Amino acid sequence: LGADIINVLKERDIDTTALKIQGQLETIRYERTYKNGLLVLDESHYFDEIDYELEYEAKNVSDGKVVFNEILDHFDITRTEEVVKSERFYRKLVERKHG
């Protein structure tokens, strides 16, 4: 662990010697400006999984939703349950441990 992380854990009285690395999550981020916003594609690798997360960041939420839905419709992408990548990693970790 990096010194910054160790310091934060110690500030919270977490024994860093008891921690054990359970896996690794690596994300490659692709960004492109699109229609006054930022289109982001995350490619995440953990265990034997590769998953993708598409986001559209805009100054105005309602305008951003319109553009994002246009993108999904244009490429025939079905929107699925939104689960943050750390949770997807954790679910896979539990699945691997408990079969």
Contact map, one row per residue, 1 for C-alpha under 8 A:
111011000000000000000000000000000000000000000000000000000000000000000000000000000000000000000000000
111111000000000000000000000000000000000000000000000000000000000000000000000000000000000000000000000
111111100000000000000000000000000000000000000000000000000000000000000000000000000000000000000000000
011111110000000000000000000000000000000000000000000000000000000000000000000000000000000000000000000
111111111000000000000000000000000000000000000000000000000000000000000000000000000000000000000000000
111111111100000100000000000000000000000000000000000000000000000000000000000000000000000000000000000
001111111110000000000000000000000000000000000000000000000000000000000000000000000000000000000000000
000111111111000000000000000000000000000000000000000000000000000000000000000000000000000000000000000
000011111111111100000000000000000000000000000000000000000000000000000000000000000000000000000000000
000001111111111100000000000000000000000000000000000000000000000000000000000000000000000000000000000
000000111111110000000000000000000000000000000000000000000000000000000000000000000000000000000000000
000000011111110000000000000000000000000000000000000000000000000000000000000000000000000000000000000
000000001111111000000000000000000000000000000000000000000000000000000000000000000000000000000000000
000000001111111100000000000000000000000000000000000000000000000000000000000000000000000000000000000
000000001100111111100000000000000000000000000000000000000000000000000000000000000000000000000000000
000001001100011111100000000000000000000000000000000000000000000000000000000000000000000000000000000
000000000000001111100000000000000000000000000000000000000000000000000000000000000000000000000000000
000000000000001111110000000000000000000000000000000000000000000000000000000000000000000000000000000
000000000000001111111000000000000000000000000000000000000000000000000000000000000000000000000000000
000000000000000001111100000000000000000000000000000000000000000000000000000000000000000000000000000
000000000000000000111111000000000000000000000000000000000000000000000000000000000000000000000000000
000000000000000000011111000000000000000000000000000000000000000000000000000000000000000000001000000
000000000000000000001111100000000000000000000110000000000000000000000000000000000000000000001000000
000000000000000000001111110000000000000000000110000000000000000000000000000000000000000000000000000
000000000000000000000011111000000000000000011110000000000000000000000000000000000000000010000000000
000000000000000000000001111100000000000000011100000000000000000000000000000000000000000000000000000
000000000000000000000000111110000000000001111000000000000000000000000000000000000000000000000000000
000000000000000000000000011111000000000001110000000000000000000000000000000000000000000000000000000
000000000000000000000000001111100000000111100000000000000000000000000000000000000000000000000000000
000000000000000000000000000111110000000111000000000000000000000000000000000000000000000000000000000
000000000000000000000000000011111000011110000000000000000000000000000000000000000000000000000000000
000000000000000000000000000001111100011100000000000000000000000000000000000000000000000000000000000
000000000000000000000000000000111111111000000000000000000000000000000000000000000000000000000000000
000000000000000000000000000000011111111000000000000000000000000000000000000000000000000000000000000
000000000000000000000000000000001111110000000000000000000000000000100000000000000000000000000000000
000000000000000000000000000000001111110000000000000000000100000000000000000000000000000000000000000
000000000000000000000000000000001111111000000000000000011110000100000000000000000000000000000000000
000000000000000000000000000000111111111100000000000000011100000000000000000000000000000000000000000
000000000000000000000000000000111100111110000000000001111000000000000000000000000000000000000000000
000000000000000000000000000011110000011111000000000001111000000000000000000000000000000000000000000
000000000000000000000000000011100000001111100000000111100000000000000000000000000000000000000000000
000000000000000000000000001111000000000111110000000111000000000000000000000000000000000000000000000
000000000000000000000000001110000000000011111000011110000000000000000000000000000000000000000000000
000000000000000000000000111100000000000001111100111100000000000000000000000000000000100000000000000
000000000000000000000000111000000000000000111111111000000000000000000000000000000000000000000000000
000000000000000000000011110000000000000000011111110000000000000000000000000000000000000010000000000
000000000000000000000011100000000000000000001111100000000000000000000000000000000000000000010000000
000000000000000000000000000000000000000000001111110000000000000000000000000000000000000000000000000
000000000000000000000000000000000000000000011111111000000000000000000000000000000000000000000000000
000000000000000000000000000000000000000000111101111100000000000000000000000000000000000000000000000
000000000000000000000000000000000000000000111000111110000000000000000000000000000000000000000000000
000000000000000000000000000000000000000011110000011111000000000000000000000000000000000000000000000
000000000000000000000000000000000000000011100000001111100000000000000000000000000000000000000000000
000000000000000000000000000000000000001111000000000111110000000000000000000000000000000000000000000
000000000000000000000000000000000000001110000000000011111000000000010000000000000000000000000000000
000000000000000000000000000000000000111100000000000001111100000100110000000000000000000000000000000
000000000000000000000000000000000000111100000000000000111110000100000000000000000000000000000000000
000000000000000000000000000000000001110000000000000000011111101100000000000000000000000000000000000
000000000000000000000000000000000000100000000000000000001111100100000000000000000000000000000000000
000000000000000000000000000000000000000000000000000000000111111100000000000000000000000000000000000
000000000000000000000000000000000000000000000000000000000111111110000000000000000000000000000000000
000000000000000000000000000000000000000000000000000000000001111111000000000000000000000000000000000
000000000000000000000000000000000000000000000000000000000101111111100000000000000000000000000000000
000000000000000000000000000000000000100000000000000000011111111111110000000000000000000000000000000
000000000000000000000000000000000000000000000000000000000000111111111000000000000000000000000000000
000000000000000000000000000000000000000000000000000000000000011111111100000000000000000000000000000
000000000000000000000000000000000010000000000000000000010000001111111110000000000000000000000000000
000000000000000000000000000000000000000000000000000000110000000111111111000000000000000000000000000
000000000000000000000000000000000000000000000000000000000000000011111111100000000000000000000000000
000000000000000000000000000000000000000000000000000000000000000001111111110000000000000000000000000
000000000000000000000000000000000000000000000000000000000000000000111111111000000000000000000000000
000000000000000000000000000000000000000000000000000000000000000000011111111111100000000000000000000
000000000000000000000000000000000000000000000000000000000000000000001111111110000000000000000000000
000000000000000000000000000000000000000000000000000000000000000000000111111110000000000000000000000
000000000000000000000000000000000000000000000000000000000000000000000011111110000000000000000000000
000000000000000000000000000000000000000000000000000000000000000000000001111111000000000000000000000
000000000000000000000000000000000000000000000000000000000000000000000001111111100000000000000000000
000000000000000000000000000000000000000000000000000000000000000000000001000111110000000000000000000
000000000000000000000000000000000000000000000000000000000000000000000001000011111000000000000000000
000000000000000000000000000000000000000000000000000000000000000000000000000001111100000000000000000
000000000000000000000000000000000000000000000000000000000000000000000000000000111110000000000000000
000000000000000000000000000000000000000000000000000000000000000000000000000000011111000000000000000
000000000000000000000000000000000000000000000000000000000000000000000000000000001111101100000000000
000000000000000000000000000000000000000000000000000000000000000000000000000000000111111100000000000
000000000000000000000000000000000000000000010000000000000000000000000000000000000011111110000000000
000000000000000000000000000000000000000000000000000000000000000000000000000000000001111111000000000
000000000000000000000000000000000000000000000000000000000000000000000000000000000011111111100000000
000000000000000000000000000000000000000000000000000000000000000000000000000000000011111111110000000
000000000000000000000000100000000000000000000100000000000000000000000000000000000000111111111000000
000000000000000000000000000000000000000000000000000000000000000000000000000000000000011111111100000
000000000000000000000000000000000000000000000000000000000000000000000000000000000000001111111110000
000000000000000000000000000000000000000000000010000000000000000000000000000000000000000111111111000
000000000000000000000110000000000000000000000000000000000000000000000000000000000000000011111111100
000000000000000000000000000000000000000000000000000000000000000000000000000000000000000001111111110
000000000000000000000000000000000000000000000000000000000000000000000000000000000000000000111111111
000000000000000000000000000000000000000000000000000000000000000000000000000000000000000000011111111
000000000000000000000000000000000000000000000000000000000000000000000000000000000000000000001111111
000000000000000000000000000000000000000000000000000000000000000000000000000000000000000000000111111
000000000000000000000000000000000000000000000000000000000000000000000000000000000000000000000011111
